Amino acid sequence: MMIKRVLLIAIVIYIASYAVFRTMNAEVWANDGQTYVIFPEDVPALYYAYRPLSYLDSALTGMRFHIGPHR
């Protein structure tokens, strides 16, 4: 029972941290007018940690993702 609570709390924290990251790192790219969540190039762990949620997010909302700034 305790393990289930800890797991549930960990999942809630994971999803909440993704939501904060997504909100703080979203930008509209001028070339196509689409909103992208920009993952920092120098912290690839964030990309890999949030990749499962970004697939779900993209399927549900159409959000797009990019590593590093658009050039």
Secondary structure as UniProt FT lines:
FT   HELIX           2..24
FT   STRAND          26..28
FT   TURN            30..32
FT   STRAND          35..39
FT   TURN            41..42
FT   HELIX           44..61
FT   STRAND          64..67
//
